[in-house]
């Protein structure tokens, strides 16, 4: 039926627009917000079963928001994201809508509040398509710990039908953006949960400086490390989204009262006179040769753009992963103590209140979450606090100092690989049986969270299997503009990467 094909083509045309392109077409009245939203809802309906990216789709809410956007567009009162359909990670509180951190223990929870980050997006006219899958309580590097099952990466290795992970914990966000099931998505990053899935799916993800985005209304994992940020199709879209997401917030005392720049305006600026640091310590044992080759390619691109390349040392990098896996579980064990079956979520009755707590938590938390709560409780316990937690905090200070010394010596940004490999298979036997091997996926990303710095992952090439690989840029505190400007140069040189459609 030709009319059906035409409809499908029109839908694909609309969902293939970047945020910047859609914004221009909406303002020029070439398309309406309702048309754009309907195209995404159709795409989700047709493909979400293959990816498991959304755990809750909100078509009614989306169309209502789109209608309001159409009125604003007609009146010339468009916000920065007017009519742009977004997916929201299930960690962000959305008023009256499923917010469960993809955990069984939060069954049926619908908050009576809106997170500051999502409220900022709605204030700028964005449209909510639904809630995206993630690792339970954001604990995981592959999106396999979700109570709702794993997310499937839209990418496949050349000549293979093997299902691959999209990375984690923001796997639903990365997969939905890569498969064009939303124009962009919110995500969070505690040890690499924005940058690693972005690298695995050929998308762009930025973890802003700690304090740039409010954490209020976002389900807490490790409060001194968690930070919200966007996953988008390209650097420009990531810049547009972060501008709307970032703000100071009196409800979050760790959010910083600094003006939010127009990040998009920094794209296309010259890198002449910039110094890019290359840390020796990121050459880890057993790193695939193609990661090193990609890194060298990135160095060459930045050199060609006029930047000066300098070798630097970040000597405490090797302690970052062990220190992170003490600090993060310690904070998680404290934060997750509030899930007890008393006020909200799952409740499994017991013979008394202690029995009810135990049964509820045993049934409600998944294996990885239990593992981290137990590690965290152990390192905070009497007799071990000094030996583990206190020592990890001292290591954290040294990691932060390494970066400060590099920036003090004139380095503007640091270039590293984003991940030690491309996406791996779902239920990979090597990783499933050994949690420590899974934790090594965060080896290039955790230092950035420990130091509270901004970091961006940008797609830079394909490996020999035809899967995307990313490079990471690390910047000075609150200097996301330099990261966007530099990442844009890499993106222009590398080109954009989209998966071959099999769904």
Secondary structure, DSSP 8 states (H G I E B T S, - for coil): -HHHHHHHHHHHHHHTS-HHHHHHHHHTTSS-HHHHHHHHHHHHHHHHHHH--EEEE-HHHHHHHHHHHHHHHHTT---TTTT-EEEEETTB-BTTBB--TT-GGGTT-B-SS--HHHHHHHHTT-EEEEEE--SGGG--SSS-S-TT-----S---TT----B---SSSHHHHHHHHTTSSSEEEEEESSSTTHHHHHHHT-EEEE--TTSS--TTB--S-TTT-EEEEEESSHHHHHHHHHHH----TT-TTS-------GGGGTT---TT-EEEEEGGG--TT--HHHHHHHHHHHHHHHHTT-EEEEE--GGGGGHHHHHHHHHHHHHHHHGGG-SSSSSS-----SSHHHHHHHHHHHHS-HHHHHHHHHHHHHHSTTTIIIIIIHHHHHHHHHHHHHHHHHHTT--EEEEES-SSS--BTT-HHHHT-HHHHHGGGTTTHHHHHHT--EEEEEEEE-TTS-EEEEEEEE-TT-HHHHHHHHHHHHHHH---------
